[in-house]
Amino acid sequence: MLVSPEPAALVEAALTLVDAAEAEGEDFPPLHAGIALGPAVPRGGDWYGRAVNLASRIAAISWPGSVLCDDAVHKAAEEAFRWSLAGERRLKGVKRPVRRGRARRLAPDDGAT
């Protein structure tokens, strides 16, 4: 689990980890990530809160090699990455369907500076 007050930094870290796992080849298990934005409370070396639970639920349904984020992360880091809609889905313990976006790095010709 990774925690950061900066959504874009967290997405970048997740993309870096996923890419590193893929670079290891077929003998290394593929990684996937789920990221959600919201308050979290540290306690006993762990983190707790709605955002932590939501990120876990999103990670559980993420495809290998993907970084899926809730809509709040997408909005907070919209300009820093390319996004594709991964749809809405009901998740265990979450009252409303969760809109998810898949984050990818900007291509060099996307105008990133």
N, C-alpha and C positions, 0 to 999 in steps of 0.2 A: 504494500500500500504506500502510495505517495500522497503527500499533502502539501498544498501551496496556497498562499493568498493571491497568487497571480494565475488566472486561468490559462493564459497563453503559454506561460512557462511550464505549466503542468502538461498541457497538450504536447508541447515540444519534447518534453522528457519522455512521455509515453511513446511518441513516434520514434524517438531515438532508440528506446529499448526494443520496440517491435522490429525496427530495421536491423539492430544488432543481432537479434535472435534469428532473423531470416538469413543474415550473412553467415551464420554458423553452419548452415546447411541442413540437410534432412535429418541428421542425427540429433539435432537440438529441437526441443518441442517448440512449436509456434506459439508466440504470445498474442494476447489480445487485451484490450483495455476498455474500461468504462469509467467515464468521468462525469461528476455532477458538481454543481456549484451550490454552496450554502454553508451555514454554520456547522462547525464540528467542535467537539469538546475532547481534549486530551485527558486520558486517565489511565494510570497504570501501564504506560508504555503503548497504549492503543488509542484509537480515535473512535468517537461515537457521535451519532446524530443522523438526521434524516438524509442528508447529502451522502454520508458514508454508506448507508443502506441502499440508497438509490444507485450510487456508483457500482456497488457490488451486484445489484440486479442487472444493470446495463452490461457490466463485464460478463456476466453469466450467459448472456445471449449474443455477445459479440462474436463475429467470425474470426477465425485465426488470421493474424496479420492486420487486424483492424483496430482503430481507435474510435469508439463511439462515445458521444457526449450528449448530455441533456441539452435542452433548448437554451437554458441560461448560460451554459458554457459557450455554446455556439454564438449567441449574441455578444458575449463579453470578449470573444476572441475572433470575431467574424472576419476582420481585415487581415489577420495574421496567417490564415490558412485557406485552402480550398475546402469547400463543404459540399456534401451531397446528402440529401434527405434519406434517412434510413427508415422513415415511417414512424407511425405511432403504434405503441403496443402497451397492453395492460401488463403490469408487473406485479408479482406477489407483494402484498403489503403496501401498495401504492393505490390511492383512491381513484385517480384519474389516469387515463392513458398517457404515456410519456412519449413526447416527440423527441426523436433522436437524430443526430446528424453525425456523419462520418467525416472525420478530419483527415486531410492530407496536406503535405507541404505544398507551398506555392511553387509552381514551375518557374524556372529562370525567366521565361518570357511573360509571366503574369504581372510584371511591373513591380516586383518586390524590391525594396531597397535594402 
